[in-house]
């Protein structure tokens, strides 16, 4: 699969998860508990709300 297609699927998944998390009343789960930002990742990138960060391979680090 092309990276662009995978990026689209991950971004769509991120949006779907975010919509579900918005439905949760976190304070009902635990007093003072609140929703925080989250990330999804695959073998290539980390997906944040408004950012995508490429993962580095060991070859790139060394």
N, C-alpha and C positions, 0 to 999 in steps of 0.2 A: 504494500500500500504506500502511496506517495505520502511524504511528510505533510504536505498541505492538507490532504484528506484526513490524516490522523489529527492534525492540529484542529481542524473543524470539529471532528468528533469529540475531542477532549474539551474544547471550548463549549460545545453543546452540553456535554456531560456536566461540566462545571456549572453552567447556568441551571440545569435541571436540579442538581444537588442544592444549589443556593436557594432556589424556589421552595424546595421541601424544608430546608432549614429555617426559612423565614416563617413557616407555619408553626414552629415549635415555640411554646411559652417556656423559656428556660428557667424562669423564676419558679414555675410550678414544679419543675424537676428537682430543683435545689434552691433554697432561698439565697439570693444574691448571685446566682449563676447567670451568666449572660453569653450571648453568641459572640464568637470571635471570627476573624478571617480564617480561611483555610486554604489549603493547596492540594491540587491533584498532581500526580506526576506519572510519567512513563519512562521508557528507556532513554528518551531523547531530551525531554524538557520538563521543567516544573511550571505548572500553570497556576498563577495567582489571579486575583480578581481583575486587575488591569495590567498584568505583566506576564511575560513568558520568559523563563530563564533557561538557557541551554545547559544541559548536564555535561560535565567534562569527563572525558575518559581518562584512565590512568596515564595513557600515552601523552595526553595534552598537559596533564599536571606535572609529569616528570620531564 
